[in-house]
């Protein structure tokens, strides 16, 4: 059974996927096609995308260099990496209406003689570009690249495929709150012609059409985050076309919408921050000098304003949240928390732009920074600068007019809102916000307004998996995943027919494979290469140590062999942290910051 030997965390245990990264996270879907034939209750009939596409099914793909990317010229040559453009019907409900879209795909070619077919990969989002994921998977998991042609793609609406940009009309006198801005953007995007064709359902048909054009009767699949929602939709629509499917960092795919996946996120983020990051800082008092009591560190953070006021909201969004998605960057997150505490003690009254420049310089100057951590800080700073520029541009209408129009990339909202009906009661979202203030105070300040999906009616719905025909999938899940909650993944594993799940105890990173431990990777390779699922439905593996540590510390209760159930869904530390914050807000004056 081939596998990769364990490597130390500092040797780059896994390079995170950009689309799985900081602010985007992932997924749930819906929709049954009216024109194409849907699978029957018995699963006997599946849509025939080649027949539906007509003359488009005769197109010949032209493979060409992919252009500048994340691999070297030598790696590109070794993988025989190439890209092509696929023309697909704009609307699979009416595929012969004359309108088409372009979907850009990438391919690495199996390097060994025992080729097992194609492995289609998706990084999540929704709206993540997947072209670079194919070479990433082939290089990070060499046994995969040896036996599979790995196929990446930019889904319709994204990146180098036909792009969706929504035109939004904005009146600063009317749209003067975040909630009203959201409503304006939803209205503008729903009024954009292409929007209604950018759904998971339509992408699923594109995927099957790509399979056919590549001459494969069945395909294999590896999806991360929202990609697990996408994969489940595909397997529910085309179960007979699936050979092997790995779902990594699993959305609540047994739910009728993506809402449950996102509703769980505030609690998972609070959990990781309090139960893993705070103890990490306390264990490294020699570096950060904030004491050895995690609760005392949290108190210093909250006294400095936390995520409510001051520097904390910026630093959390710029540098901390993304690090919670990848525990290799915990050193950066800890340094950012330390910076916020210093900032309160040494207030300078800078603008956000000045604060960003100072914080970036100080984070990059910290001793022991790895190349990957440096890249993370630089990328986060670049995204923060772009966000500040966009906010400034939006705040200044052209000329003296209050009304103006701008284009916005809204694919993330378009897909998650059109994949199933979210709760549209403003009262529900107000109550949800109140609940977060009580139970997830770290994230609550960011979630005071209803999401875009609260204003987006839809009739789409994912087809229900057929108990007889749905393929046996392998799931991978971190216990403290902040984007796709463990609770949602566990529920999905229990409801998808024949699903097996490998959980990583005490791990918080979003995106597991390759993990470079035999407990995880040997089982993934056994399934992908030989079709062998683990003997038990649930398998618990242990995490690797956090950066600059040699031991693994228990977090949130141990995972159990039967069902991998968390023994303490809400720990004593979480309860104590929430009580402490409530007490501070009642009895202590908040930090005084200059205007």
Secondary structure, 3 states (H helix, E strand, C coil): CCCCCCCCHHHCCCCCCHHHCCCCCCCCCCCCCCCCCCCCCCCCCCCCHHHHHHHHHHCCCCCECCCCCCCCHHHHHHHCCEEEEEEEECCCCCCCCCCEEEEEEEEECCCCCCCCCEEEEECCCCCCECHHHHHHHHHHCHHHHHHCEEEEEECCECCCCCECCEEEEEECCCCCCHHHHHHHHHHHHHCCHHHHHCCHHHHHHHHHHHHHHCCCCCEEEEEECHHHHHHHHHHHHCHHHEEEEEEECCCCCCCCCCHHHHHHHHHHHHHHHHHHHHHHHHHCHHHHCCCCCHHHHHHHHHHCCCCCCCCHHHHHHHHHHHHHCCHHHHHHHHHHHHHHHHHHHCCCCCCHHHHHHHHHHHHHCCCCCCHHHHHHHHHHHHHHHHHHHHHHHHHCCCCCCCEEEEEECCHHHHHHHHCCCCCCCHHHHHHHHHHHHHHCHHHHCCCCCCCHHHHCCCCCCCCCCCCCCCCCCEEEEECCCCCCCHHHHHHHHHHCCCCEEEEEECCCCCCCCCCCCHHHHHHHHHHHHHCCCCCCCEEEEECCCCCCCCCCCCCCCCCCCCCCCCCCCCCHHHHHHHHHHHHHHHHCCCCCCCC
